């Protein structure tokens, strides 16, 4: 459920969390779309026409959609100033203690855990319990999502920081 809320917040402000720079691949994309558009359409079956349309749509989407790992990293980068003072209270256990802004190594550990567990739970492969360290990582996603919601309604990083500190 937390992942669903996180995805909803990403979709609610795509200019913040889903804005991709396709300039490095745009030339190739345009060329491939032009090839699909030039493909002779007369005499094609409905399935073939649908295939061409889907191929065109998929080419246009390439480089513009982010996976969950990238979205979490982007969301954290957008909100790291608002979350910085709370990190030591989120990740307080000795086994995974963090303070200040998360470095890329710790952020990658958190992201890999979250995405991996989301996949296991969503596909019915999770059979176990979460450790206290795991719970901190899940709590981080909850707080990140809450911070996204506050950002969406227009609060400053400082105000988000205060609210996060008071609520969590």
RAGIUR-V526791 format. One record per residue. SS is DSSP state (~ for helix, > for strand, _ for the rest). PSI is psi in radians with two decimals (NA if undefined). D_FIRST is the distance of its C-alpha to the first C-alpha in Angstrom with 2 decimals. Layout:
ss = [SS:SS]
psi = [PSI:PSI]
d_first = [D_FIRST:D_FIRST]
//
This chain:
ss = [_:~:~:~:~:~:~:~:~:~:~:~:_:~:~:~:~:_:_:_:_:_:_:_:_:~:~:~:~:~:~:~:~:~:~:~:~:~:_:_:_:_:_:_:_:~:~:~:~:~:~:~:~:~:~:~:~:~:~:~:~:_:_:_:_:_:_:~:~:~:~:~:~:~:~:~:~:~:~:~:~:~:~:~:~:~:~:~:~:~:_:_:_:~:~:~:_:_:_:_:_:_:_:~:~:~:~:~:~:~:~:~:~:~:~:~:~:~:~:~:~:~:_:_:_:_:_:_:_:_:_:~:~:~:~:~:~:~:~:~:~:~:~:~:~:~:~:~:~:~:~:~:_:_:_:_:~:~:~:~:~:~:~:~:~:~:~:_]
psi = [-0.65:-0.69:-0.68:-0.77:-0.71:-0.84:-0.70:-0.74:-0.65:-0.74:-0.50:-0.47:1.12:-0.46:-0.40:-0.73:-0.21:0.42:1.92:2.46:1.84:0.18:-0.56:-0.36:0.00:-0.67:-0.79:-0.75:-0.83:-0.72:-0.76:-0.71:-0.72:-0.69:-0.76:-0.74:-0.56:-0.24:2.30:2.20:-0.21:2.40:0.06:2.57:2.93:-0.70:-0.72:-0.70:-0.76:-0.70:-0.82:-0.75:-0.74:-0.70:-0.77:-0.84:-0.73:-0.66:-0.76:-0.54:-0.42:2.30:-0.05:-0.23:2.40:2.58:3.05:-0.69:-0.87:-0.70:-0.73:-0.76:-0.74:-0.81:-0.74:-0.75:-0.72:-0.63:0.13:-0.61:-0.64:-0.45:-0.24:-0.82:-0.24:-0.25:-0.76:-0.37:-0.34:-0.83:1.34:-0.24:2.52:-0.55:-0.37:1.24:2.26:2.71:2.44:-2.66:2.45:2.32:2.91:-0.59:-0.86:-0.70:-0.74:-0.70:-0.78:-0.84:-0.80:-0.74:-0.89:-0.83:-0.72:-0.78:-0.65:-0.78:-0.76:-0.78:-0.79:-0.51:0.26:0.43:0.12:2.10:1.60:-2.82:2.77:2.45:2.99:-0.64:-0.74:-0.73:-0.64:-0.70:-0.69:-0.72:-0.64:-0.79:-0.67:-0.80:-0.71:-0.76:-0.73:-0.72:-0.66:-0.75:-0.75:-0.66:-0.70:-0.62:0.03:0.22:2.61:2.86:-0.68:-0.76:-0.69:-0.77:-0.77:-0.77:-0.79:-0.78:-0.70:-0.71:-0.73:NA]
d_first = [0.00:3.78:5.34:5.02:6.28:8.55:9.85:10.57:12.49:14.28:15.35:16.42:18.87:19.86:23.15:21.55:18.91:20.11:23.84:25.69:29.38:30.87:34.45:35.15:34.42:35.30:38.83:37.76:35.08:37.75:40.24:37.99:37.01:40.74:41.56:39.12:40.53:44.07:43.52:45.89:44.04:47.02:47.17:43.54:41.72:38.63:36.54:38.25:37.73:34.02:33.92:35.69:33.42:30.30:32.05:32.86:29.31:27.97:30.70:29.84:26.16:27.23:26.81:24.67:21.20:19.39:17.32:14.26:16.76:18.87:16.27:15.18:18.92:19.84:17.38:18.76:22.26:21.91:20.77:22.67:25.40:23.14:21.42:24.63:25.83:22.58:22.24:24.71:22.84:19.50:21.31:24.08:24.59:27.76:26.21:24.09:25.67:25.36:27.08:27.26:25.82:24.09:26.48:25.56:25.91:23.39:20.94:21.35:20.76:17.46:16.36:17.69:15.94:12.42:13.10:14.89:12.43:9.64:12.53:13.67:10.67:10.10:13.87:14.51:16.53:15.09:17.69:18.04:17.04:15.98:18.93:19.25:19.44:16.16:14.56:16.21:14.70:11.08:12.32:13.88:10.83:9.64:13.27:13.66:11.05:12.87:16.08:15.32:14.96:18.23:19.86:19.08:20.94:23.82:23.99:26.02:24.95:27.12:25.51:21.99:23.42:24.87:21.81:19.63:22.55:22.89:19.32:18.27]
//
